[in-house]
Each structure stands twice: as C-alpha cells, then as structure tokens.
C-alpha cells in the first residue's frame, strides 16, 4: 500500500520543463526537483536557463539545461531526444513557455498575434505531441500544460491573443487526454490567475492593490503554489486525473 508521502514522490522520475529560465517555469523545475525528479530545463534564454540548472545542481539535484525555441519543432525534438538519452526516458512533460503581452485588442498587429499563438499554443502542441508519442510507446507518463484564467474569463489585464492561446491550451489538453488515456498517459492543465512575477511587481502599488482586491482570498498567488499543483498532477497521487484543468485563482472564478 502506498503511503501519503510516496504518493507525491517523483523519485526515479525524469521531467522536461519549457520556459524554465525564470518565473513560473523556474519554480516548477524547483518543485519537481524537490519531489525527487531529475529535470531538463529549457528556455529560449540560454544564459538564464543554464543559471537555473546550476542552482538546482548546487542544491543537490540532478538537472541539465538546453536552449529551446518552442516555435521550432525540430529544435523541440533535439532537446527532447537529449533528455531521453540523458535520463533513459522522460516521465513528465511540462509545457510552460509563454509570451504574455497585454496589448489592447485594437493595437495588436498580425506579427504579434502570430508570435503569441506560436509560442503559447503551437509550442504546447509540439510538446504534447512529442512527449505523447514517447510516453505512448512506454505505456506511462504525465503531461501538464500551463493554462490561465485568461483562457476562461475575459479580462482587461491580458491581451486577447494571450487569452485565445490559453483557451486553446485547455482544448488541446482535453484532446490529448482523450487520445492518450488508453496508453496510460495523463494530460492535465493548471490555470493560474495573478501570480507574483517580475511583470506583476513592476506595476505600481495602486494597480497591484486593485488587482488583489478582485481576488476573494485578497492576495496574489505564489509561484511555489503553482509548482505544487504541477507536482501533484505529475505524481502517483493524480493517477486517476486526466483531461482536467486545475484552477489556481484565489476564488476569482468559482465553478
């Protein structure tokens, strides 16, 4: 019989995280490593992701890093294959890489629209399909996609292209969950609301207070709280959860 602690352990597992050079991705990589996973960190910022991997290694974890542009499927395959070779397989895929502009819908140009969708949605599609094929062959695996409350509820705080991409991520999650369930692979999403980040903290205090006032719990989320949700979905404790979107929004959207 599994003990409560073993249900949340990722000992012996390996994980692949996109957008892991800073912010939520870095917190998720730390959380997975703390749970016992070996982690491949990827990010378009080569310097940042190498620094994060070095921090994890300094803390006693097994971590490697590679630069990755998730818009490029060939680049994605190259990085994923490197993780497979290093860890003899990938057990957990976290599609986190995203661009989060807040441009008014009246001012979004075609190039910006296409780039946001390419990073946030096409990149997640590549990650799901590449990891899904690998995990399908192995007969097990966990895929966790980063959605957002923006994909569930209209908000002036984020651009409509960002919202559309995150709504697409939720639909993508359900499609891959249905396809991969017979092969022992679960696919889920987490949907955070306002979480502390450099972008949030760059706002003036009055704007921050206004945003926090709209959250029933009266505060912003913390990156480590999002990481904990990802660790849960990646763990044996969530073996019967697939096609789900886990809301992390302090009560802003109750359903």
C-alpha positions as CSV (number, residue, x, y, z in Angstrom):
1,X,0.0,0.0,0.0
2,X,1.3,3.5,-0.9
3,X,2.0,5.9,1.9
4,X,0.9,9.5,1.7
5,X,4.5,10.7,1.2
6,X,5.2,8.1,-1.5
7,X,2.0,9.2,-3.4
8,X,3.6,12.6,-4.0
9,X,7.2,11.4,-4.6
10,X,8.8,11.7,-8.0
11,X,11.9,9.7,-7.0
12,X,13.3,7.9,-10.1
13,X,11.3,10.0,-12.5
14,X,12.5,12.5,-15.1
15,X,10.9,15.7,-16.1
16,X,11.2,18.2,-19.1
17,X,10.1,21.8,-18.5
18,X,9.8,24.5,-21.1
19,X,10.3,28.2,-20.2
20,X,12.2,27.2,-17.1
21,X,14.7,30.1,-17.1
22,X,12.7,32.3,-14.7
23,X,9.3,32.9,-13.2
24,X,6.8,30.1,-13.0
25,X,8.9,27.7,-15.1
26,X,11.8,28.0,-12.7
27,X,9.5,27.5,-9.7
28,X,8.1,24.4,-11.4
29,X,11.5,23.0,-12.1
30,X,12.5,23.5,-8.4
31,X,9.3,21.9,-7.2
32,X,9.8,18.8,-9.4
33,X,13.4,18.5,-8.3
34,X,12.5,18.9,-4.7
35,X,10.0,16.0,-5.2
36,X,12.9,13.8,-6.4
37,X,12.7,14.2,-10.2
38,X,15.7,14.6,-12.5
39,X,15.0,17.7,-14.6
40,X,15.8,19.0,-18.0
41,X,15.2,22.8,-18.0
42,X,14.7,24.5,-21.4
43,X,14.3,28.1,-22.3
44,X,14.9,30.5,-25.2
45,X,17.2,32.4,-22.8
46,X,20.3,30.2,-22.8
47,X,22.1,32.1,-20.0
48,X,19.0,32.2,-17.7
49,X,18.2,28.5,-18.0
50,X,21.8,27.4,-17.5
51,X,21.9,29.5,-14.3
52,X,18.7,27.9,-13.0
53,X,20.0,24.4,-13.7
54,X,23.3,25.3,-11.9
55,X,21.3,26.4,-8.9
56,X,19.4,23.1,-8.8
57,X,22.7,21.2,-9.1
58,X,24.2,23.3,-6.2
59,X,21.2,22.3,-4.1
60,X,22.0,18.6,-4.8
61,X,19.5,17.9,-7.6
62,X,20.2,16.3,-11.0
63,X,19.4,19.0,-13.6
64,X,20.6,19.8,-17.1
65,X,19.7,22.7,-19.4
66,X,19.4,23.4,-23.1
67,X,18.2,26.4,-25.1
68,X,14.9,25.8,-26.8
69,X,12.7,27.8,-29.1
70,X,9.3,26.0,-28.7
71,X,8.1,27.5,-32.0
72,X,10.6,25.3,-33.8
73,X,9.5,21.6,-33.9
74,X,13.0,20.4,-35.0
75,X,14.6,22.2,-32.1
76,X,12.0,20.7,-29.7
77,X,12.8,17.2,-30.9
78,X,16.5,17.8,-30.5
79,X,16.1,18.9,-26.9
80,X,13.6,16.2,-26.0
81,X,15.8,13.5,-27.5
82,X,18.7,14.8,-25.4
83,X,16.6,14.4,-22.3
84,X,15.6,10.9,-23.3
85,X,19.2,10.0,-23.8
86,X,20.4,11.5,-20.6
87,X,17.6,10.1,-18.4
88,X,16.7,6.9,-20.4
89,X,13.3,8.3,-20.9
90,X,11.0,11.3,-19.9
91,X,8.2,10.6,-17.5
92,X,6.8,14.2,-17.0
93,X,6.4,16.9,-19.6
94,X,5.5,20.5,-18.5
95,X,4.6,22.9,-21.3
96,X,5.1,26.3,-19.6
97,X,6.8,28.5,-22.2
98,X,4.6,31.5,-22.9
99,X,4.6,35.1,-24.0
100,X,2.2,37.4,-22.0
101,X,1.7,40.8,-23.7
102,X,-1.2,43.0,-22.6
103,X,-1.6,44.9,-25.8
104,X,-5.1,46.3,-26.5
105,X,-7.1,44.2,-29.0
106,X,-7.3,47.4,-31.1
107,X,-3.5,47.6,-31.3
108,X,-2.4,44.0,-31.8
109,X,-0.5,43.6,-35.1
110,X,-0.6,40.4,-37.2
111,X,3.0,39.6,-36.3
112,X,2.5,39.9,-32.6
113,X,-0.7,37.8,-32.8
114,X,1.1,35.1,-34.7
115,X,4.0,35.1,-32.3
116,X,1.9,34.8,-29.2
117,X,-0.1,31.9,-30.7
118,X,3.1,30.3,-31.9
119,X,4.8,30.3,-28.5
120,X,1.8,29.6,-26.3
121,X,-0.3,27.3,-28.3
122,X,1.8,25.8,-31.1
123,X,4.6,25.3,-28.7
124,X,2.3,23.4,-26.3
125,X,1.0,21.3,-29.2
126,X,4.5,20.3,-30.2
127,X,5.3,19.5,-26.6
128,X,2.2,17.4,-26.1
129,X,2.7,15.5,-29.4
130,X,6.5,14.9,-29.0
131,X,6.1,13.8,-25.4
132,X,2.9,11.9,-26.1
133,X,4.5,9.7,-28.8
134,X,7.3,8.9,-26.4
135,X,5.1,8.2,-23.4
136,X,2.6,6.2,-25.5
137,X,5.3,3.8,-26.5
138,X,6.4,3.5,-22.9
139,X,2.8,2.9,-21.6
140,X,3.0,5.7,-19.0
141,X,3.6,9.4,-18.5
142,X,2.3,12.7,-17.3
143,X,1.8,15.8,-19.4
144,X,0.9,19.1,-17.6
145,X,0.1,22.2,-19.6
146,X,0.1,25.8,-18.3
147,X,-3.3,27.4,-19.0
148,X,-4.6,30.6,-17.4
149,X,-7.7,32.1,-16.0
150,X,-7.4,34.4,-19.1
151,X,-8.5,31.4,-21.2
152,X,-11.6,31.0,-19.1
153,X,-12.7,34.5,-18.3
154,X,-12.4,37.8,-20.1
155,X,-10.0,40.3,-18.5
156,X,-8.5,43.7,-19.5
157,X,-5.3,42.6,-17.7
158,X,-4.1,40.4,-20.6
159,X,-4.2,40.6,-24.3
160,X,-6.9,38.9,-26.3
161,X,-4.2,36.9,-28.2
162,X,-2.9,35.6,-24.9
163,X,-6.4,34.7,-23.8
164,X,-7.1,32.9,-27.1
165,X,-3.9,30.9,-26.8
166,X,-4.7,29.8,-23.3
167,X,-8.2,28.8,-24.2
168,X,-6.6,26.8,-26.9
169,X,-4.3,25.1,-24.4
170,X,-7.3,23.9,-22.4
171,X,-8.9,22.4,-25.5
172,X,-5.5,20.9,-26.5
173,X,-5.3,19.3,-23.1
174,X,-8.6,17.6,-23.4
175,X,-7.9,16.3,-26.9
176,X,-4.5,14.8,-25.9
177,X,-6.0,13.4,-22.7
178,X,-8.7,11.5,-24.6
179,X,-6.1,10.2,-27.2
180,X,-3.5,9.1,-24.7
181,X,-5.7,7.7,-21.9
182,X,-5.8,4.2,-23.3
183,X,-2.0,4.2,-23.2
184,X,-1.6,5.1,-19.5
185,X,-0.7,8.7,-20.1
186,X,-2.5,11.5,-18.3
187,X,-2.8,15.0,-19.7
188,X,-3.9,17.9,-17.5
189,X,-3.7,21.7,-17.2
190,X,-3.3,24.2,-14.4
191,X,-4.9,27.6,-14.8
192,X,-3.4,30.3,-12.5
193,X,-4.7,33.8,-12.1
194,X,-2.5,36.6,-10.9
195,X,0.7,35.1,-9.6
196,X,3.7,37.1,-8.2
197,X,6.2,37.6,-11.0
198,X,8.6,40.3,-12.2
199,X,5.9,41.6,-14.6
200,X,3.3,41.9,-11.7
201,X,5.7,43.5,-9.3
202,X,6.7,46.1,-12.0
203,X,3.2,47.5,-11.7
204,X,2.6,50.5,-9.4
205,X,1.2,49.7,-6.0
206,X,-2.2,51.2,-6.7
207,X,-2.6,48.9,-9.7
208,X,-1.5,45.9,-7.6
209,X,-4.0,46.8,-4.8
210,X,-6.8,47.0,-7.4
211,X,-5.9,43.6,-8.8
212,X,-5.6,42.0,-5.4
213,X,-9.0,43.4,-4.3
214,X,-10.7,41.5,-7.1
215,X,-9.4,38.2,-5.7
216,X,-11.7,36.7,-2.9
217,X,-8.6,35.5,-1.0
218,X,-7.3,39.0,-1.1
219,X,-3.8,38.3,-2.4
220,X,-1.8,37.1,-5.4
221,X,-0.7,33.6,-5.9
222,X,2.8,32.5,-5.3
223,X,4.9,30.6,-7.9
224,X,5.6,27.8,-5.5
225,X,1.8,27.2,-5.2
226,X,1.6,26.7,-8.9
227,X,4.6,24.4,-8.8
228,X,2.9,22.3,-6.1
229,X,-0.1,21.8,-8.3
230,X,2.1,20.7,-11.1
231,X,3.9,18.3,-8.8
232,X,0.6,16.8,-7.7
233,X,-0.5,16.2,-11.3
234,X,2.8,14.7,-12.1
235,X,2.7,12.4,-9.1
236,X,1.2,8.9,-8.4
237,X,-1.5,10.7,-6.3
238,X,-3.1,12.0,-9.6
239,X,-3.1,8.7,-11.4
240,X,-6.9,8.9,-11.9
241,X,-6.9,12.5,-13.1
242,X,-6.8,13.3,-16.8
243,X,-8.4,15.9,-19.1
244,X,-8.8,18.2,-16.1
245,X,-8.0,21.9,-15.6
246,X,-7.0,22.7,-12.0
247,X,-7.9,26.3,-11.1
248,X,-5.4,28.3,-9.0
249,X,-7.1,31.7,-8.8
250,X,-7.9,32.6,-5.2
251,X,-11.6,32.3,-5.9
252,X,-11.8,34.7,-8.8
253,X,-13.6,32.0,-10.9
254,X,-15.6,29.6,-8.8
255,X,-17.3,26.7,-10.6
